[in-house]
Amino acid sequence: MPFMRHVRGQLLKAGVAARDIHYEAFGPDLWLAATQKIRPLPVRPT
C-alpha cells in the first residue's frame, strides 16, 4: 500500500517514533480475489 508507506515515512521524518505509528488496512481482499476464480453474482430479472 504505497500511500500508507508514504505517510509512515513522513511521520518518521517528522520525528514520530515507529512504535507510536499504528495503522489498519481494510476493504475488499484484492489479493484473495486475484488468486481465486470469483463468480459474478446472478442478475435478477426486473
C-alpha positions as CSV (number, residue, x, y, z in Angstrom):
1,M,0.0,0.0,0.0
2,P,2.1,2.9,-1.3
3,F,0.0,5.6,0.4
4,M,0.4,4.1,3.8
5,R,4.2,3.6,3.3
6,H,4.5,7.2,2.2
7,V,2.5,8.5,5.2
8,R,4.6,6.3,7.6
9,G,7.8,7.7,6.1
10,Q,6.6,11.3,6.5
11,L,5.7,10.6,10.2
12,L,9.1,9.2,10.8
13,K,10.7,12.2,9.2
14,A,8.6,14.4,11.4
15,G,10.0,12.7,14.5
16,V,7.2,10.3,15.3
17,A,8.6,7.1,16.9
18,A,7.9,4.0,14.9
19,R,6.4,2.4,18.0
20,D,3.8,5.2,18.0
21,I,2.6,4.6,14.4
22,H,-0.4,2.4,14.2
23,Y,-2.5,1.6,11.1
24,E,-5.0,-0.9,9.8
25,A,-5.9,-1.8,6.3
26,F,-9.4,-2.7,5.5
27,G,-11.5,-3.1,2.4
28,P,-12.0,-5.7,-0.3
29,D,-9.5,-8.5,-0.2
30,L,-7.9,-7.8,-3.6
31,W,-5.1,-10.3,-3.1
32,L,-7.5,-13.1,-2.4
33,A,-9.6,-12.2,-5.4
34,A,-6.6,-12.3,-7.6
35,T,-5.8,-15.9,-6.6
36,Q,-9.3,-17.3,-6.9
37,K,-11.9,-17.5,-9.6
38,I,-14.7,-15.2,-8.5
39,R,-18.1,-15.9,-9.9
40,P,-20.2,-12.9,-10.7
41,L,-23.5,-12.5,-8.8
42,P,-26.5,-13.7,-10.8
43,V,-28.6,-10.9,-12.4
44,R,-32.2,-11.0,-11.3
45,P,-34.8,-10.0,-13.9
46,T,-36.7,-6.9,-13.2
